[in-house]
Amino acid sequence: MNAEAGGIVAAFTLYLAAMVVVGLYYWRKTTTVSQFILGDRALGRFVTALSAEASDMSGWLLIGLPGLAYACGMQAGWVALGLIAGTYLNWKYIAPRLRVYSWLAGNALTLPEFFRNRFSDRSRIMGAVCAACILFFFVIYTSAQFVAGGKLFTTVFGMDYPTALLIGTLIIVAYTFTGGFLAVCITDTIQGILMFFALLIVPVTAFFAMGGSTAAAAAATLTSPALINPFTNPDGSPLSLLAIVSLTAWGLGYFGQPHILVRFMAIRKPEEIRDARRIAMTWVIISLSAAIAVGLIGRAFLSQPLEGPAAETIFMVMTMDLFTAFLAGLILCGILAAIMSTASSILLVTASALSQDVYFPFLRPGAQERELLWVSRVSVLLIAFLALMLGMDPESRVFSIVAYAWAGFGAAFGPALIACLFWRRTTREGVLAGIVTGGLTVILWKWAGIPGVYEIIPGFFIGLCAIWAVSRATTPPDESVVAGFDAAEKETKRIGP
């Protein structure tokens, strides 16, 4: 092993050892299903904010988005704008209501359980439909994180892709399996801080390495003037209004992402959401801007252009060019942090859905606490294996995989959650119709290969229409369901904006 590789390995080893220690520490503290799934609703505002955003952004933030900016220029800014708007609306309107209502609805620990308790549904259909949707799209989402990890280890250490993929998967599974929700949230907070500074230091260092603003602007213009115009394609042709709408539509996805929403449910007090929102928004705006800067500056910085899927390695290539081995290793840990934070959160939510919404109600209604805890842990291994198999293609693009899963959750759960939190007349049948039609629309739209429109747009609005139509056509919710809604409404108003 040469000195450069040795320095990077040393940094990775130090970082990973710290994450595994956290997992092992919380192994002893996690003795109930509530602790494993939701941390007993004990998260502080800072941990809630950073763990939500770190698990939200994933390896996509340091691989997919810089790669998009590198290939398409300021077009990536429309995606960032949509994400910033979606993040704010999610924290402002969804977070406080969901925290209050999930507690009032029988202390619901998962999103499917909230839907079930919201309507006092004893048919088990709601839980099964939600669990099926979570399993399908989260296996895809987890696969994207494993692919990102494979690309990281392949680029940095020159490993063959299958070996790199397997190593990354084992690391992620290790501390998710042991520590559960608390371990994931604490490590997400650490990883969120690491991601933030890694994203800042790389473009800033490259900017000054090129000689400052004048040299950087000249280099970018010579590379491709169209890249710095958000209204044009890389070839100079105008960017259509439909394309802009599709790019900004990423923001719609926030209202249906279980791994983000569960953080809102876990915060210690609803009153702390306001401060958490401010922390989260600061992190998101700066991090997204820095990720786009990596791609744009990287275009001018590299003498040899990156083609095809290799564009998504721009952050890694710049880091290894700019810094000494050990420092580069610490910065590259930011990518590993992004991958681990999201993958672990996804694995946890999916495992929770399998244990709470499939195993317990359908297979073992009399299962005790310890048995359900171990079912959740074994589910982590099962989901990781499926995602690993799906991610075996080295040509996979992180951006496109994440886009598909993001659209699936946004269209299936987003309209359903909005209706449950804001519309008293919503019925159980309406929510079921919205989840099924929203998710299926995304799948069919993607399968049909319809170009030009991001599948979340038809999926989200068709799902919303299905909820309205079916709720109007079915029997109104009974008095107890309406009373629960009114109680949540009153408590949310008491908390204030």
C-alpha positions as CSV (number, residue, x, y, z in Angstrom):
1,M,0.0,0.0,0.0
2,N,1.5,3.4,-1.0
3,A,1.6,6.4,1.4
4,E,-1.3,8.2,-0.2
5,A,-3.7,5.2,0.1
6,G,-2.4,4.5,3.6
7,G,-3.3,8.0,4.8
8,I,-6.8,7.7,3.4
9,V,-7.3,4.3,4.9
10,A,-6.1,5.7,8.3
11,A,-8.7,8.5,8.1
12,F,-11.5,6.1,7.1
13,T,-10.6,3.7,9.8
14,L,-10.6,6.4,12.5
15,Y,-14.0,7.6,11.3
16,L,-15.6,4.2,11.0
17,A,-14.3,3.1,14.4
18,A,-16.0,6.1,15.9
19,M,-19.4,5.3,14.3
20,V,-19.2,1.6,15.3
21,V,-18.5,2.6,18.9
22,V,-21.6,4.7,18.9
23,G,-23.6,1.8,17.6
24,L,-22.2,-0.6,20.3
25,Y,-22.9,2.0,23.0
26,Y,-26.5,2.2,22.1
27,W,-26.8,-1.5,21.8
28,R,-26.9,-1.7,25.6
29,K,-29.3,1.2,25.9
30,T,-31.8,-0.2,23.3
31,T,-34.1,-2.6,25.0
32,T,-37.6,-1.9,23.7
33,V,-39.1,-1.5,20.2
34,S,-40.0,2.1,20.9
35,Q,-36.4,2.9,21.6
36,F,-35.2,1.0,18.5
37,I,-37.7,2.6,16.2
38,L,-38.3,6.2,17.6
39,G,-35.8,6.7,20.5
40,D,-38.7,7.2,23.0
41,R,-39.3,10.6,21.4
42,A,-36.4,12.1,23.2
43,L,-34.4,13.9,20.4
44,G,-33.3,17.5,21.0
45,R,-33.7,20.3,18.5
46,F,-30.1,20.2,17.2
47,V,-30.0,16.4,16.8
48,T,-33.4,16.4,15.2
49,A,-32.5,19.1,12.7
50,L,-29.1,17.7,11.6
51,S,-30.2,14.0,11.6
52,A,-33.2,14.9,9.5
53,E,-31.2,16.7,6.9
54,A,-28.2,14.3,6.9
55,S,-30.6,11.3,6.3
56,D,-32.5,13.4,3.7
57,M,-29.6,14.3,1.5
58,S,-27.7,11.0,1.4
59,G,-24.7,10.2,-0.9
60,W,-26.8,12.1,-3.5
61,L,-25.6,15.4,-2.0
62,L,-21.9,14.7,-2.5
63,I,-22.1,12.5,-5.6
64,G,-25.4,12.9,-7.5
65,L,-25.9,16.7,-7.2
66,P,-22.3,17.7,-7.9
67,G,-22.4,15.3,-10.8
68,L,-25.5,16.9,-12.2
69,A,-24.0,20.4,-11.8
70,Y,-20.8,19.1,-13.5
71,A,-22.7,17.7,-16.5
72,C,-25.5,20.2,-16.8
73,G,-24.3,23.4,-15.0
74,M,-26.7,25.7,-13.3
75,Q,-29.7,23.5,-14.2
76,A,-28.9,21.8,-10.9
77,G,-29.9,25.1,-9.2
78,W,-33.5,24.4,-10.0
79,V,-33.3,21.1,-8.2
80,A,-31.7,22.9,-5.2
81,L,-34.4,25.6,-5.3
82,G,-37.2,23.0,-5.2
83,L,-35.5,21.1,-2.3
84,I,-35.0,24.3,-0.3
85,A,-38.7,25.2,-0.7
86,G,-39.8,21.7,0.1
87,T,-37.6,21.5,3.2
88,Y,-39.0,24.8,4.6
89,L,-42.7,23.8,4.0
90,N,-42.1,20.4,5.5
91,W,-40.6,21.8,8.7
92,K,-43.1,24.7,8.9
93,Y,-46.4,22.9,8.3
94,I,-45.9,19.2,8.5
95,A,-43.5,18.8,11.4
96,P,-45.5,20.3,14.2
97,R,-48.8,18.7,13.2
98,L,-47.3,15.3,12.7
99,R,-45.4,15.4,16.1
100,V,-48.7,16.3,17.9
101,Y,-51.0,14.1,16.0
102,S,-48.8,11.0,16.0
103,W,-48.6,11.2,19.8
104,L,-52.4,11.7,20.2
105,A,-53.0,8.8,17.7
106,G,-52.0,6.1,20.2
107,N,-48.3,7.1,20.3
108,A,-47.8,5.9,16.7
109,L,-44.2,4.9,16.1
110,T,-44.2,4.6,12.3
111,L,-46.0,6.4,9.5
112,P,-48.2,3.3,8.6
113,E,-49.1,3.1,12.3
114,F,-50.1,6.8,12.3
115,F,-52.4,6.2,9.2
116,R,-53.9,3.2,10.9
117,N,-54.5,4.9,14.3
118,R,-55.7,8.1,12.6
119,F,-58.8,6.2,11.4
120,S,-59.0,3.6,14.2
121,D,-58.4,1.0,11.4
122,R,-58.5,-2.6,12.5
123,S,-58.7,-4.2,9.1
124,R,-54.8,-4.4,8.8
125,I,-55.2,-3.4,5.1
126,M,-53.7,0.1,5.7
127,G,-50.6,-1.3,7.4
128,A,-50.0,-3.9,4.7
129,V,-50.4,-1.4,1.8
130,C,-48.0,1.0,3.5
131,A,-45.5,-1.6,4.3
132,A,-45.5,-2.9,0.7
133,C,-44.9,0.6,-0.6
134,I,-42.1,1.2,1.9
135,L,-40.4,-2.1,1.1
136,F,-40.5,-1.6,-2.7
137,F,-39.2,2.0,-2.8
138,F,-36.8,1.8,0.1
139,V,-35.0,-1.2,-1.3
140,I,-34.4,0.9,-4.4
141,Y,-33.4,3.9,-2.2
142,T,-31.0,1.8,-0.1
143,S,-29.5,0.4,-3.3
144,A,-28.7,4.0,-4.4
145,Q,-26.7,4.5,-1.1
146,F,-24.8,1.2,-1.6
147,V,-24.0,2.2,-5.2
148,A,-22.6,5.5,-3.9
149,G,-20.5,3.6,-1.4
150,G,-19.2,1.3,-4.1
151,K,-18.3,4.3,-6.3
152,L,-16.5,5.8,-3.3
153,F,-14.3,2.8,-2.6
154,T,-13.7,2.1,-6.2
155,T,-12.6,5.6,-7.0
156,V,-10.4,6.1,-3.9
157,F,-8.8,2.6,-3.5
158,G,-9.1,1.2,-7.0
159,M,-11.1,-1.8,-5.8
160,D,-13.3,-3.8,-8.1
161,Y,-16.9,-2.7,-7.9
162,P,-18.5,-5.8,-6.3
163,T,-15.9,-5.8,-3.5
164,A,-16.3,-2.1,-2.9
165,L,-20.1,-2.5,-2.8
166,L,-19.9,-5.3,-0.3
167,I,-17.6,-3.5,2.1
168,G,-19.7,-0.3,2.1
169,T,-22.8,-2.4,2.8
170,L,-21.3,-4.3,5.7
171,I,-20.2,-1.0,7.3
172,I,-23.7,0.5,7.1
173,V,-25.5,-2.5,8.3
174,A,-23.2,-3.0,11.3
175,Y,-24.1,0.0,13.4
176,T,-27.8,0.1,12.2
177,F,-28.2,-3.5,13.4
178,T,-26.7,-2.8,16.8
179,G,-27.8,0.7,17.9
180,G,-31.2,1.3,16.3
181,F,-32.8,4.8,16.1
182,L,-30.7,6.6,18.8
183,A,-27.4,5.4,17.3
184,V,-28.6,6.4,13.8
185,C,-29.6,9.9,14.9
186,I,-26.5,10.6,17.0
187,T,-24.2,9.4,14.1
188,D,-26.4,11.3,11.6
189,T,-25.7,14.5,13.6
190,I,-21.9,13.9,13.5
191,Q,-22.2,13.0,9.9
192,G,-24.3,16.1,9.1
193,I,-21.5,18.3,10.5
194,L,-18.8,16.4,8.6
195,M,-20.8,16.6,5.3
196,F,-21.3,20.4,5.8
197,F,-17.6,21.2,6.2
198,A,-16.5,18.7,3.5
199,L,-18.8,20.4,1.0
200,L,-17.5,23.9,2.0
201,I,-13.8,23.2,2.0
202,V,-13.5,21.5,-1.5
203,P,-15.0,24.3,-3.7
204,V,-13.4,27.1,-1.7
205,T,-9.9,25.5,-1.9
206,A,-10.3,24.8,-5.6
207,F,-11.5,28.3,-6.2
208,F,-8.3,29.8,-4.6
209,A,-6.1,27.2,-6.2
210,M,-7.3,28.4,-9.6
211,G,-6.4,32.0,-8.7
212,G,-9.6,33.4,-7.4
213,S,-12.7,34.8,-9.0
214,T,-11.2,36.2,-12.2
215,A,-9.4,33.0,-13.1
216,A,-12.3,30.7,-12.1
217,A,-14.8,32.7,-14.1
218,A,-12.5,32.7,-17.2
219,A,-11.9,29.0,-16.9
220,A,-15.7,28.3,-16.6
221,T,-16.5,30.5,-19.6
222,L,-13.9,28.8,-21.7
223,T,-15.2,25.3,-20.7
224,S,-18.8,26.0,-21.7
225,P,-20.5,29.4,-21.2
226,A,-24.0,27.7,-21.3
227,L,-23.2,25.9,-18.1
228,I,-23.5,29.1,-16.0
229,N,-26.9,30.0,-17.4
230,P,-29.8,28.3,-15.5
231,F,-32.1,28.8,-18.5
232,T,-30.0,26.9,-21.0
233,N,-29.0,23.3,-21.7
234,P,-25.2,22.5,-21.8
235,D,-25.4,22.7,-25.6
236,G,-26.7,26.2,-25.5
237,S,-30.4,25.5,-26.4
238,P,-33.1,27.0,-24.2
239,L,-34.2,25.1,-21.2
240,S,-38.0,24.5,-21.5
241,L,-40.5,25.6,-18.8
242,L,-41.6,21.9,-18.5
243,A,-38.0,21.0,-17.7
244,I,-37.7,23.7,-15.0
245,V,-41.0,22.5,-13.4
246,S,-39.7,18.9,-13.4
247,L,-36.5,19.9,-11.8
248,T,-38.1,22.0,-9.0
249,A,-40.7,19.4,-8.5
250,W,-38.2,17.5,-6.3
251,G,-39.6,19.7,-3.5
252,L,-42.9,17.8,-3.6
253,G,-41.2,14.7,-2.4
254,Y,-40.5,15.9,1.1
255,F,-44.1,15.5,2.3
256,G,-43.9,11.7,1.9
257,Q,-40.4,10.6,2.9
258,P,-40.8,8.3,6.0
259,H,-37.1,8.5,7.0
260,I,-37.4,12.3,7.3
261,L,-40.9,12.4,8.8
262,V,-40.0,10.0,11.6
263,R,-37.6,12.7,12.9
264,F,-40.5,15.0,13.3
265,M,-42.3,12.4,15.3
266,A,-39.3,11.8,17.5
267,I,-38.4,15.3,18.7
268,R,-38.7,15.8,22.4
269,K,-41.2,18.6,22.5
270,P,-43.3,20.1,19.6
271,E,-42.2,23.6,20.8
272,E,-38.6,22.8,19.8
273,I,-39.5,22.4,16.1
274,R,-39.2,26.1,15.5
275,D,-35.5,26.2,16.5
276,A,-34.9,22.9,14.7
277,R,-36.3,24.4,11.5
278,R,-33.9,27.3,11.6
279,I,-30.9,25.0,12.1
280,A,-32.1,22.7,9.3
281,M,-32.7,25.5,6.8
282,T,-29.3,27.0,7.4
283,W,-27.7,23.6,6.8
284,V,-29.7,22.9,3.7
285,I,-29.2,26.2,1.9
286,I,-25.4,26.3,2.4
287,S,-24.9,22.6,1.7
288,L,-26.9,22.6,-1.5
289,S,-25.2,25.7,-2.8
290,A,-21.8,24.2,-2.0
291,A,-22.6,21.0,-3.8
292,I,-23.5,22.8,-6.9
293,A,-20.3,24.9,-6.6
294,V,-18.3,21.6,-6.5
295,G,-19.7,20.6,-9.9
296,L,-19.3,24.1,-11.5
297,I,-15.8,24.8,-10.2
298,G,-14.8,21.2,-10.9
299,R,-15.7,21.7,-14.6
300,A,-13.1,24.4,-14.8
301,F,-10.6,22.8,-12.3
302,L,-10.1,19.4,-14.0
303,S,-7.8,19.3,-17.1
304,Q,-9.3,15.9,-18.1
305,P,-13.1,15.9,-18.4
306,L,-15.2,13.2,-16.7
307,E,-17.7,11.4,-19.0
308,G,-20.9,9.5,-18.3
309,P,-21.3,8.0,-14.9
310,A,-17.8,9.2,-14.0
311,A,-19.2,12.7,-13.7
312,E,-20.6,11.7,-10.3
313,T,-17.0,11.2,-9.0
314,I,-16.2,14.9,-9.3
315,F,-16.1,15.6,-5.6
316,M,-13.8,12.6,-5.0
317,V,-11.4,13.5,-7.8
318,M,-11.1,17.1,-6.7
319,T,-10.5,16.1,-3.1
320,M,-7.7,13.8,-4.0
321,D,-6.1,16.4,-6.3
322,L,-6.3,19.2,-3.7
323,F,-5.4,17.7,-0.3
324,T,-2.8,15.5,1.4
325,A,-3.7,11.9,1.9
326,F,-5.0,12.0,5.5
327,L,-6.9,15.3,5.1
328,A,-8.4,14.0,1.8
329,G,-9.4,10.9,3.7
330,L,-11.2,12.9,6.3
331,I,-13.0,15.0,3.6
332,L,-14.0,11.9,1.7
333,C,-15.5,10.6,4.9
334,G,-18.1,13.2,4.2
335,I,-19.3,11.1,1.4
336,L,-19.3,8.0,3.6
337,A,-21.2,10.0,6.2
338,A,-23.8,11.0,3.7
339,I,-24.3,7.5,2.5
340,M,-24.3,6.0,6.0
341,S,-26.8,8.5,7.4
342,T,-29.4,7.9,4.8
343,A,-28.9,4.2,4.3
344,S,-29.1,3.5,8.0
345,S,-32.3,5.6,8.4
346,I,-33.9,3.9,5.4
347,L,-33.0,0.4,6.7
348,L,-34.4,1.3,10.1
349,V,-37.8,2.6,8.8
350,T,-38.2,-0.4,6.5
351,A,-37.3,-2.8,9.3
352,S,-39.9,-1.0,11.5
353,A,-42.6,-1.4,8.8
354,L,-41.9,-5.1,8.5
355,S,-41.9,-5.8,12.2
356,Q,-44.7,-3.4,13.2
357,D,-47.0,-3.6,10.2
358,V,-46.5,-7.1,8.8
359,Y,-44.9,-9.5,11.3
360,F,-46.9,-8.3,14.4
361,P,-50.4,-8.0,13.0
362,F,-50.3,-10.8,10.5
363,L,-47.9,-13.4,11.7
364,R,-47.4,-13.1,15.5
365,P,-50.1,-10.9,17.1
366,G,-49.0,-12.1,20.5
367,A,-45.3,-11.4,19.9
368,Q,-43.5,-9.9,22.9
369,E,-41.2,-6.8,23.0
370,R,-37.9,-8.7,22.8
371,E,-39.1,-10.8,19.9
372,L,-40.2,-7.7,17.9
373,L,-36.9,-6.0,18.6
374,W,-35.0,-8.9,17.1
375,V,-37.4,-9.2,14.1
376,S,-36.6,-5.5,13.4
377,R,-32.9,-6.2,13.5
378,V,-33.1,-9.3,11.3
379,S,-35.2,-7.2,8.9
380,V,-32.3,-4.8,8.5
381,L,-30.2,-7.7,7.2
382,L,-32.9,-8.9,4.8
383,I,-33.5,-5.4,3.3
384,A,-29.7,-4.8,3.0
385,F,-29.3,-8.1,1.1
386,L,-32.0,-7.2,-1.4
387,A,-30.6,-3.7,-1.9
388,L,-27.1,-5.1,-2.4
389,M,-28.3,-7.4,-5.1
390,L,-30.1,-4.5,-6.9
391,G,-27.0,-2.4,-6.8
392,M,-24.6,-4.8,-8.5
393,D,-24.6,-2.9,-11.8
394,P,-21.5,-0.6,-11.8
395,E,-23.1,1.6,-14.4
396,S,-25.9,2.6,-12.1
397,R,-26.3,6.4,-11.6
398,V,-27.0,7.5,-8.0
399,F,-29.0,10.5,-9.2
400,S,-31.5,8.6,-11.3
401,I,-32.0,5.8,-8.6
402,V,-32.7,8.4,-5.9
403,A,-35.0,10.3,-8.2
404,Y,-37.2,7.3,-8.7
405,A,-37.4,6.3,-5.1
406,W,-37.9,9.9,-4.0
407,A,-40.8,10.2,-6.5
408,G,-42.4,7.0,-5.3
409,F,-42.6,8.1,-1.7
410,G,-43.5,11.6,-2.5
411,A,-46.5,10.6,-4.6
412,A,-47.6,7.7,-2.4
413,F,-47.4,9.1,1.1
414,G,-47.2,12.9,0.5
415,P,-50.8,13.5,-0.5
416,A,-52.1,11.0,2.1
417,L,-50.2,12.7,4.9
418,I,-51.3,16.2,3.9
419,A,-54.9,15.1,3.7
420,C,-54.7,13.4,7.1
421,L,-53.1,16.4,8.8
422,F,-55.2,19.2,7.2
423,W,-58.5,17.8,6.0
424,R,-61.1,16.7,8.5
425,R,-63.3,15.0,5.9
426,T,-60.5,12.6,4.8
427,T,-61.5,8.9,5.0
428,R,-59.6,5.7,5.4
429,E,-60.7,4.6,1.9
430,G,-59.5,7.9,0.4
431,V,-56.1,7.6,1.9
432,L,-55.7,4.0,0.7
433,A,-56.8,5.1,-2.8
434,G,-54.2,8.0,-2.7
435,I,-51.3,5.7,-1.6
436,V,-52.1,3.1,-4.2
437,T,-52.7,5.4,-7.2
438,G,-49.9,7.8,-6.3
439,G,-47.3,5.0,-6.1
440,L,-48.6,3.1,-9.1
441,T,-48.6,6.2,-11.2
442,V,-44.9,6.7,-10.5
443,I,-44.1,3.1,-11.3
444,L,-46.1,3.1,-14.6
445,W,-44.8,6.5,-15.7
446,K,-41.3,5.3,-15.2
447,W,-41.9,2.0,-16.9
448,A,-43.5,3.7,-19.9
449,G,-40.4,5.9,-20.2
450,I,-42.4,9.1,-20.8
451,P,-39.8,11.8,-21.3
452,G,-39.8,15.4,-20.2
453,V,-41.9,15.1,-17.0
454,Y,-40.5,14.0,-13.6
455,E,-42.8,11.1,-12.5
456,I,-43.5,12.7,-9.1
457,I,-45.7,15.4,-10.8
458,P,-48.4,13.1,-12.2
459,G,-48.1,10.7,-9.3
460,F,-48.5,13.4,-6.6
461,F,-51.5,15.2,-8.2
462,I,-53.3,12.0,-9.3
463,G,-52.9,10.7,-5.7
464,L,-54.3,13.9,-4.3
465,C,-57.3,13.8,-6.7
466,A,-57.9,10.1,-5.7
467,I,-58.0,11.0,-2.0
468,W,-60.5,13.9,-2.6
469,A,-62.7,11.9,-4.9
470,V,-62.9,8.7,-2.8
471,S,-63.2,10.5,0.5
472,R,-66.2,12.5,-1.0
473,A,-67.8,9.2,-2.3
474,T,-67.4,7.2,0.9
475,T,-69.0,7.5,4.4
476,P,-67.6,10.4,6.4
477,P,-65.3,9.6,9.3
478,D,-67.1,8.8,12.6
479,E,-67.1,11.2,15.6
480,S,-64.1,9.7,17.4
481,V,-61.9,10.2,14.3
482,V,-63.1,13.8,13.9
483,A,-62.6,14.4,17.6
484,G,-59.0,13.2,17.3
485,F,-58.4,15.6,14.4
486,D,-59.9,18.5,16.3
487,A,-57.7,17.7,19.3
488,A,-54.6,17.7,17.2
489,E,-55.6,20.9,15.5
490,K,-56.2,22.7,18.8
491,E,-52.8,21.5,20.2
492,T,-50.9,22.6,17.1
493,K,-52.5,26.1,17.2
494,R,-51.4,26.3,20.9
495,I,-47.8,25.7,19.9
496,G,-47.9,28.5,17.3
497,P,-45.9,29.0,14.1
